């Protein structure tokens, strides 16, 4: 196997396992003899739940148990979901209604879990579910993202969950009154369903009084803590594991009701219990993403410099607070509210509302893509109204290199940046100068062509500290990590990084993840945190390892410990012929019984967050006869700082752009007025396909971060953050000449054709 070199594009080692069917996902590791669980879900969006009769279902063939919320309460569980509430503008906290694990008192969205049926087979469990009688009285469904309508929770009589504010409202209003020019735009951000390749699933089992839950997630420690709370036991009584996970994208980063109910059934029945969602069930019950509307306003002086920014967001939380739902479009949105622009007079207002729909929570970027989308759309509108080139308007307002470190109005401390340089490279790479000729060629064929740009920045979130353990076993090493791969290539990256730092051949390193028994603690995966936090703590472990091995070797070499050096390959000392590798030193220690030198653990906290940024340039071509939008060209120039594996970073960007294109062009969740999900299969929900995705040009213009010793910046979510506005601005550019001034995702053929047709009729 080739040696891993620093910043070398190395193919993913885990792909051989996945592509040959050797992946071990939840469904592949279910214990022998496990019973099957099926969740009966609410058929209506809003109703008073008067009673549940499970007697007939309990008598059905193969059925072992039918569990309701009352059973969980009777067993003594703290049978509710927990979550974080956003602060309100008046200093209070957002609404905090109880979210039961299974429906209690009311049914609040189609797909809410009402009861869990456990049987020998899935078919038997489904058949028995048909026999459960739910007695309910319908209530009107509240579907609007706004106040009013039938109250879903007594704690929020107007259905407003929170009313968040950030910035100086009075100073912002004053700046707008004094401005030379004000530009405003209302921007919709359509709801999507995450649709990870592997749906959610889990199984639970007990060993005596100790619980084990295996589930497809983005980390094990949050779930471990929540299970200990719900079951009122010490954390040591709970083991949680994540096997291979087929995609997470934020949706699998939190707890779900099913994961609490399975252990109860397994305990009562004395057998493992397994549940796996099917695709429609996932669409009905997985946390959705986005779903908000924002009015954005920019105030400019006479020189086209932004003097103030004001935004007002109304977001959909769904029927309940999900784990981070209240924080996504409020606090997390605020982290990059002003993007890469020098704006210090700001006011952000964000309101969240309950509706009778599935919960909304994190989706690739979690608040950051939404904020950048709004800002970059209104920047594009401002360029048109001010008569300035869109790229030039951005250059005028960029934070300049000499202003770093730069503290934003939200309190984020941008350490470095060269935004104009990155933009210039993107302008060249995308051949913006040649766009006019390409537009003329499209026009000659009766097509409309548009170019859109987005300059994004991300604030890397999540737990800033992380744990690692390196253990020497046999002729190799194990590295235990606190993050969790959902398909990003962690096994390759962490092997590669440890190999780079220690000289241990990469093929002799195994990455261990996703087991709360084998790893003391960890922050899981989310917010693009994994590589920066995990490599930071790995550096500390390697430093301690080098120090310990140097002290051990000193007597062997006949020198003082501080005379022993390590050059990432071998230990050396002046005057000694000994030049052992790290693995050879480990074997020497093992030979003399120094087991203490074979395991190294460390915990480290990042000194600061990193801020990846970059420029996306998209070109679209629209057929006005059909409304079909084709993304014809796509260029990305990113500043990710230093990279471990450029090829994997490029893959992350490609995936993120694909998800952004999906939301922009085809994906859209649709409910009817009664709260029934109309897009609950792939026949109805427009997933992006290969023919939708153009060749994506990817380059980096690195400005190493000063917030971590590696100079890295996270890259997992960046592709999605930049894609939404780049494509939308391109569509707006193409339609502008036809007099169309308001375009909102998704740009499906029907929607775009309707825009053009309505404009034609209005012109007549």
HUDATA-V28624 format. One record per residue. PSI is psi in whole degrees, -180 to 180 (999 if undefined). OMEGA is omega in radians with two decimals (* if undefined). Layout:
# HUDATA-V28624
{{PSI;OMEGA} {PSI;OMEGA}}
This chain:
# HUDATA-V28624
{{140;-3.10} {151;3.13} {136;3.04} {122;3.05} {162;-3.13} {134;-3.14} {45;-3.12} {137;3.10} {105;-3.11} {136;-3.14} {150;-3.08} {128;-3.12} {-27;-3.08} {-14;-3.05} {-33;3.11} {-43;3.13} {-46;-3.09} {-42;-3.04} {-16;3.11} {16;3.07} {21;-3.11} {5;3.06} {150;-3.12} {90;3.13} {176;-3.08} {-46;-3.10} {-19;-3.09} {-13;-2.99} {18;-3.12} {132;-3.13} {148;3.10} {138;3.11} {9;-3.13} {142;3.03} {159;-3.11} {138;3.12} {147;3.06} {137;-3.12} {123;3.00} {128;-3.02} {155;-3.09} {132;3.09} {-8;-3.09} {159;-3.05} {-28;-3.08} {125;-3.12} {154;2.96} {126;3.14} {107;-3.05} {-28;-3.13} {160;3.10} {121;3.12} {111;-3.08} {6;-3.00} {-44;-3.13} {-38;3.14} {-37;-3.14} {-24;-3.13} {-5;-3.08} {153;-3.12} {134;3.03} {-5;-3.06} {133;3.12} {-28;-3.12} {151;2.95} {118;-2.97} {133;3.09} {176;3.11} {-37;3.14} {-38;3.11} {-41;-3.14} {-42;3.12} {-42;-3.13} {-32;3.13} {-4;3.08} {10;3.12} {150;2.89} {83;-2.85} {63;3.13} {161;3.05} {148;3.07} {162;-3.07} {172;3.11} {135;3.13} {141;3.12} {151;3.04} {140;3.06} {164;-3.14} {-27;-3.12} {8;3.10} {-9;3.07} {179;3.09} {157;3.08} {165;-3.11} {144;-3.07} {61;3.11} {154;3.09} {135;2.97} {103;-3.12} {159;3.10} {-40;3.05} {154;-2.99} {140;-3.09} {120;3.06} {-45;3.11} {157;2.89} {131;-2.98} {-9;2.98} {151;3.08} {121;-3.09} {-8;3.09} {133;-3.12} {128;-3.12} {-41;-3.12} {154;3.07} {124;3.11} {131;-3.13} {125;-3.09} {176;3.12} {-38;-3.12} {160;3.11} {-39;-3.13} {-41;3.11} {-39;3.13} {-41;3.11} {-43;3.13} {-42;-3.13} {-33;3.13} {-30;3.12} {-19;-3.08} {-9;3.10} {129;-3.13} {121;3.11} {121;3.13} {117;-3.10} {157;3.04} {123;-3.10} {145;2.99} {156;3.08} {142;3.10} {135;3.05} {115;-3.03} {-8;-3.09} {144;3.07} {79;-3.10} {172;-3.11} {157;3.09} {-176;-3.12} {-180;3.12} {127;-3.12} {129;3.14} {-33;3.10} {139;3.07} {-30;-3.12} {-14;3.14} {76;-3.03} {-25;3.10} {8;-3.14} {13;3.05} {122;-3.11} {-39;3.13} {163;3.10} {93;-2.97} {146;3.05} {147;3.11} {131;3.10} {-170;-3.09} {102;-3.05} {-44;-3.09} {-45;3.14} {-36;3.13} {-44;3.11} {-41;3.14} {-41;3.13} {-37;3.11} {-39;-3.14} {-32;-3.09} {-3;-3.01} {151;3.07} {-31;-3.10} {137;3.09} {133;3.12} {134;3.13} {153;3.12} {132;3.02} {131;-3.01} {124;3.04} {146;-3.13} {102;-2.94} {148;3.10} {140;3.05} {160;2.96} {134;-2.96} {-45;3.08} {52;3.01} {149;-3.08} {-42;3.05} {120;3.08} {174;3.11} {147;3.08} {164;-3.11} {163;2.88} {153;3.14} {146;3.09} {163;3.14} {143;2.99} {95;-3.02} {-122;3.13} {19;-3.08} {128;-3.07} {145;2.99} {124;3.02} {121;3.01} {128;-3.08} {157;3.08} {104;-3.06} {-172;-3.10} {25;-3.14} {154;-3.01} {-19;-2.95} {-35;3.06} {-43;3.13} {-38;3.09} {-47;3.14} {-42;-3.11} {-39;3.10} {-41;3.10} {-41;3.10} {-51;-3.05} {-38;-3.10} {-1;3.07} {49;3.13} {165;3.05} {148;-3.11} {-30;-3.13} {-17;3.14} {3;-3.07} {130;2.98} {131;3.08} {141;3.13} {147;2.94} {114;3.00} {-158;3.01} {140;-3.07} {124;-3.06} {64;3.09} {138;3.13} {-57;3.05} {29;-3.12} {-36;-3.10} {-32;3.14} {16;-3.09} {2;-3.10} {172;3.14} {157;3.06} {156;-3.08} {-38;-3.06} {-34;-3.05} {-20;3.10} {-30;-3.05} {-35;-3.11} {-47;3.14} {-34;3.11} {-47;3.13} {-43;-3.13} {-37;3.14} {-46;-3.11} {-39;-3.05} {-13;3.13} {23;3.13} {154;3.06} {147;3.12} {133;-2.98} {136;3.06} {137;3.02} {128;-3.13} {145;2.95} {178;-2.96} {-46;3.14} {-39;3.09} {-40;3.10} {-44;-3.14} {-31;3.14} {-26;-2.96} {-20;3.09} {146;3.02} {133;3.11} {-180;-3.13} {160;3.07} {-131;3.11} {72;-3.13} {163;3.07} {134;-3.09} {132;2.95} {117;-3.11} {138;-3.13} {133;3.08} {136;3.07} {133;-3.07} {152;2.97} {-175;-3.07} {-17;-3.14} {16;3.10} {27;3.03} {138;-3.14} {126;3.12} {-16;3.10} {155;3.13} {136;-3.13} {135;3.12} {149;3.10} {113;-3.07} {138;2.96} {119;-3.05} {155;-3.12} {122;3.09} {-13;-2.96} {-163;-3.00} {-25;-3.11} {166;2.91} {123;2.94} {-178;-2.93} {-45;-3.12} {8;-2.98} {-45;-3.11} {-24;-3.06} {-17;-2.99} {-56;-3.06} {11;3.07} {-86;-3.07} {-49;-3.10} {-36;3.05} {-40;-3.08} {-22;-3.04} {-34;3.14} {31;-3.06} {-44;-3.09} {5;3.04} {-131;-3.08} {18;-3.03} {150;-3.10} {84;-3.12} {120;-3.13} {-9;3.09} {108;-2.93} {146;2.88} {125;3.11} {128;2.98} {137;-3.14} {126;3.09} {139;3.07} {140;-3.06} {144;3.02} {140;3.00} {164;3.13} {63;3.12} {172;3.08} {151;-3.12} {154;3.08} {133;-3.12} {-149;-3.02} {136;2.96} {131;-3.05} {93;3.14} {-35;2.99} {78;3.08} {-36;3.12} {-46;3.07} {-37;-3.13} {-44;-3.12} {-44;3.14} {-38;3.11} {-48;-3.14} {-50;-3.07} {-45;-3.08} {-24;3.02} {-45;-3.11} {-27;3.02} {-40;3.12} {-42;3.11} {-40;-3.14} {-41;3.13} {-41;3.13} {-45;-3.07} {-28;3.12} {-11;-3.11} {35;-3.11} {144;3.04} {134;-3.08} {-38;3.13} {-36;3.12} {-40;3.11} {-38;3.09} {-43;3.13} {-41;-3.13} {-36;-2.98} {-3;3.10} {148;2.87} {128;-3.05} {153;-3.12} {-36;-3.10} {-9;-3.14} {-6;-3.13} {146;-0.06} {142;-3.01} {126;3.11} {123;-3.13} {169;3.11} {-22;3.10} {-2;3.12} {7;3.07} {138;-3.12} {94;3.09} {121;-3.06} {-44;-3.09} {165;3.06} {146;3.07} {65;-2.96} {-42;-3.13} {-37;3.12} {-45;3.13} {-44;3.12} {-43;-3.14} {-41;3.12} {-39;3.11} {-39;3.12} {-41;3.12} {-47;-3.08} {-34;-3.14} {-2;-3.10} {54;3.10} {-33;3.14} {-29;-3.13} {2;-3.06} {-41;-3.09} {-42;3.13} {-39;3.13} {-36;3.11} {-41;3.12} {-40;3.13} {-39;3.09} {-42;-3.13} {-35;3.13} {-24;3.12} {10;3.11} {17;-3.10} {157;3.07} {131;3.14} {139;3.12} {152;3.10} {134;3.12} {145;3.14} {149;3.01} {128;2.97} {116;-3.06} {162;2.89} {148;3.14} {145;2.99} {114;-3.10} {126;-3.02} {-169;-3.14} {176;-3.11} {125;-3.07} {-16;3.14} {158;-3.09} {160;3.14} {155;3.03} {152;3.01} {132;3.05} {125;-3.10} {128;3.09} {120;-3.14} {134;3.14} {-127;3.14} {25;-3.14} {-158;-3.09} {150;3.00} {138;3.00} {118;-3.13} {123;-3.04} {152;-3.11} {-3;3.07} {178;-3.08} {122;3.11} {136;2.98} {20;-3.12} {5;-3.05} {-17;-3.11} {25;-3.11} {-37;-3.10} {-37;3.12} {-49;-3.04} {-45;-3.07} {-32;2.99} {-46;-3.10} {-45;-3.09} {-44;3.13} {-38;3.09} {-42;3.12} {-39;-3.01} {-22;-3.01} {-16;-3.06} {0;3.07} {127;3.13} {135;-3.05} {-34;-3.12} {-12;3.11} {10;3.12} {133;3.07} {133;3.12} {129;3.10} {128;-3.11} {166;2.92} {38;3.10} {111;-3.07} {-17;3.06} {-30;-3.04} {-17;-3.09} {128;-2.99} {-46;-3.13} {170;3.13} {165;-3.08} {-2;-3.12} {-166;-3.07} {133;3.12} {150;3.10} {22;-3.14} {32;-3.02} {-18;-2.81} {-55;-3.00} {-42;-3.10} {-45;-3.11} {-40;-3.06} {-39;3.12} {-32;3.10} {-47;-3.13} {-29;3.08} {-39;3.07} {-41;3.13} {-43;3.13} {-41;3.13} {-40;3.11} {-42;3.11} {-38;3.11} {-46;3.14} {-42;3.11} {-44;-3.13} {-43;3.12} {-34;3.11} {-43;3.12} {-40;3.13} {-39;-3.09} {-21;-3.04} {-45;-3.12} {-34;3.11} {-35;-3.09} {-12;-3.13} {34;-3.14} {171;3.04} {154;-3.09} {-36;-3.10} {-3;3.08} {-8;3.11} {130;3.13} {162;3.10} {129;-3.03} {30;-3.09} {0;3.10} {-52;-3.05} {154;2.99} {142;-3.12} {156;3.02} {140;-3.14} {127;3.09} {-1;-3.14} {139;3.09} {-8;3.13} {126;3.07} {63;-3.04} {150;3.00} {173;3.12} {-44;3.14} {-35;3.13} {-37;3.09} {-41;3.11} {-40;3.12} {-38;3.08} {-42;3.13} {-40;3.13} {-39;-3.10} {-28;-3.12} {14;3.05} {18;3.13} {68;-3.14} {-25;-3.13} {-20;-3.13} {3;-3.06} {-8;3.13} {127;-3.11} {126;-3.13} {149;3.13} {153;2.98} {134;-3.12} {150;3.13} {135;3.08} {136;3.11} {-22;3.12} {167;3.12} {157;3.08} {161;-3.04} {80;3.05} {147;-3.14} {167;-3.14} {178;-3.08} {129;3.04} {134;3.07} {121;-3.11} {145;2.98} {133;3.10} {153;3.03} {130;-3.05} {133;3.03} {108;-3.07} {-19;3.13} {-31;-3.08} {-18;-3.06} {4;-3.11} {131;3.12} {122;3.08} {126;3.02} {107;-2.93} {-35;-3.11} {145;3.14} {126;-3.10} {135;3.09} {131;2.93} {116;-3.05} {150;2.92} {96;3.09} {12;-3.04} {-148;3.12} {142;-3.11} {144;3.01} {-48;-3.06} {94;-3.08} {-34;-3.11} {-40;3.12} {-36;3.08} {-42;3.11} {-40;3.10} {-39;3.09} {-42;3.13} {-44;3.12} {-46;3.14} {-42;3.13} {-42;3.11} {-41;3.13} {-41;3.12} {-37;3.07} {-43;3.09} {-38;3.11} {-48;3.13} {-39;-3.08} {-34;-2.96} {-30;-3.00} {-30;-2.96} {135;3.13} {122;3.08} {131;-3.13} {126;2.99} {152;2.98} {180;-3.07} {-16;3.12} {6;3.09} {13;3.08} {132;3.14} {118;-3.11} {-12;-3.11} {62;-3.00} {13;3.04} {167;3.09} {-8;3.00} {-26;-3.03} {-23;-3.11} {126;-2.97} {82;3.06} {144;3.09} {143;3.13} {170;-3.08} {-37;-3.09} {-4;3.08} {-22;-2.97} {122;3.09} {174;2.97} {128;-3.05} {115;3.06} {131;-3.08} {127;3.07} {161;3.06} {145;3.06} {80;-2.92} {137;2.93} {98;-3.00} {136;3.11} {147;3.04} {4;-3.06} {-1;3.05} {154;-3.03} {-17;-3.13} {-12;-3.09} {24;-3.06} {161;2.99} {135;-3.11} {150;-3.05} {4;-2.97} {-32;-3.04} {-7;-2.95} {-38;-3.09} {-41;3.13} {-37;-3.10} {-39;-3.09} {-24;-2.96} {-38;-3.00} {-50;-3.10} {-36;-3.13} {-47;-3.13} {-43;-3.12} {-42;3.11} {-33;3.09} {-42;3.10} {-44;3.10} {-41;3.14} {-41;-3.12} {-35;-3.06} {-10;-3.07} {-42;-3.09} {-19;3.08} {6;3.09} {9;-3.12} {121;-3.01} {-10;-3.13} {112;3.08} {133;3.14} {143;3.09} {156;-0.09} {147;-3.09} {66;3.10} {158;3.12} {-43;-3.11} {-43;-3.11} {-45;-3.11} {-42;3.10} {-40;3.13} {-40;3.08} {-47;-3.12} {-40;-3.12} {-43;3.12} {-37;3.12} {-39;3.13} {-44;-3.13} {-41;3.14} {-36;-3.13} {-30;-3.13} {999;*}}
